Amino acid sequence: MLKLYNTLKRKKEEFKPIDEKEVGIYSCGPTVYWYPHVGNMKAYVFADVLKRALLYNGFKVKHVVNVTDVGHLTSDADEGEDKMEKEAKKEGKTAKEIAEFYLKAYLSDIKKLNILPADIYPKATEHIKEQIEIIHTLEKKGYAYRTDDGIYYDTSKFKNYGKLAKLNKEELKAGARVEMREKKHNTDFALWKFSESPGKRQQEWESPWGLGFPGWHIECSAMSMKYLGEHFDIHTGGEDHIPVHHTNEIAQSEAATGKKFVNYWLHSAFLTFKGEKVSKSTGGLYTISDLEGLGYKSLAYRYFVLLTHYRKPLDFSLTNLDAAKTTFERITRKILELKKEHHKGKDSTAKYQKEFEKAINDDLNTPKAVQVFIKALDDFDFDSKKKLALLEKMDEVLGLDVANMKEEKISVPRDIQTLIDAREKLRKEKKWADADVVRERIKEKGFLIKDTPQGPHIEKA
C-alpha cells in the first residue's frame, strides 16, 4: 500500500488512482533561461523517485513535465521582465535559441542523474491556443476582468481560493490602488499580459484581448489538462510553488472546468546553503557540470539527495557531499565485487524486500530505503547471486544505476606508472617502509593503490 503526503490535506493518504490502467503525473519543469542548478535537481530527483515507486508498485505512469519558455516574469506579482526575454537581450540571441540551449542543458543533466525521461515535454509557446481557450472560458464565466496591463483572474469569485496554501483571504488586505494598478485584489493574478510596446517583445501573440503573452500560471493548467485530462492524479513541484503558482493553477482550472483539478499534491522542500534557499536569483550555487568539474560523479549527488526525505530541507555543502561521495564509492566497489562473487548462502530476499517496500511506500522514505539497501549489501551470509538481483530490484526506485556499475578505465600517466613499478620492486625486496613512502607520493599525485592477489589496483583519489 503506497501512502503519499498530500499537501492539500496536510496528511499522508493511501494512493488510489483515478484509472487503474494509468496514473497521470504533472511536474513543474524548468524555466529554460539559464542552467539548472543543484537545487532544481533536488526537486527533479524527488519526482523521479515518485514515478519509480509507482512503477515498482505495478502502476503504469504517464508523466508530463512542462517547459516554461515564455511568461515567467521576474516577480510573482506579475511585474518585471519576462525571464526569457531578459536573457535573450543579455546574450544577444533569440528567445527560441535561449530556450533550446538551456532545454538541452536540462535534458543532459537529468540523464546524468539517471532520471527517467518524461513521456511529454510540452512547451508553453507551442500551447498558446489552449491557454487562450481557458482564459476565454474564465472570462465568459465571470472569473476574469480587464485592466490597463492585462486580463486578470478575480480570486474573490473562487470560493476556495488558497485552499492548498491554507491562505486566509480576510487577512490579505488589498494594497493601495497605485501599487496594484487596476487589480481588484492583491491575490488576483495575470492570465494574459498586454505587450507594452507592440513588436518590441520577441514573443507575443494575437488574442481576443489584443497583442500580448500568457501569464506563467495558465500554461500549466492548459498543458496538464491537454495531456492528462481535466482531473488527474498527481501534481509535483517545489514547496515554493504552494502559495502562488499551484494555488493559482487550482483556482483557474477548477473555475474553468467545474471539476476537481488534482487529487494529490506533492512538494519537495528546498535545498539550502548556509540556511538560505538555493535559487537561480541568488546565483544557483553549482550545476551538475560544476560538480563533475570538482570531481563528483552525478550519481553521487543523486545519492546525497536520497539521504534526506524529500519533505525536509537538505543542507548543501561540499563537506556533506564528500561524505555521500565516499559512501557511494564504497557501494560501487562492493557492487563490483559482488558481481564477481559466487558465494552460496541463505536467501534473505523476502526479509529485505519487505523492509525496503515498507520504507518506500511510507511517503517515499528514501533515507530508510537506502539503509535497507546497504544492510542487504553488507550481509555476508546472503547468497551473492540472489543479493545482486534484490539490489537491482531496489535500484528500480533508488536509481543509482546498479546494473551498469563497472570498473572505471583509468589512464595512468607515465610518471605515475614509473612510481608504481618502483613500489612493486621495493615490495618484492621487502622494503616496506620505502614502499609506503612511494605510495604516499602516488597519493599526492591523485591516485590510490589497492594491493590485490592479481597485482596493484589503481583508483583515482
ZIMOLIN-V758247 format. One record per helix or strand. SS is the DSSP state (H for helix, E for strand). FROM is the first residue (numbers start at 1). TO is the last residue. If there is no record, write none. Layout:
<<SS/FROM/TO> <SS/FROM/TO>>
This chain:
<<E/3/6> <E/11/14> <E/23/27> <E/31/31> <H/38/56> <E/61/65> <E/67/68> <E/73/73> <E/82/82> <H/83/91> <H/95/112> <E/120/120> <E/123/123> <H/124/140> <E/144/146> <E/150/153> <H/155/157> <H/169/171> <H/177/180> <E/189/194> <E/205/205> <E/212/214> <H/216/228> <E/232/238> <H/239/257> <E/262/268> <E/271/273> <E/276/277> <H/280/282> <H/288/293> <H/298/306> <E/314/315> <H/318/340> <E/346/346> <H/349/360> <E/362/362> <H/366/377> <E/382/382> <H/384/398> <H/402/404> <H/414/428> <H/432/444> <E/447/452> <E/455/460>>
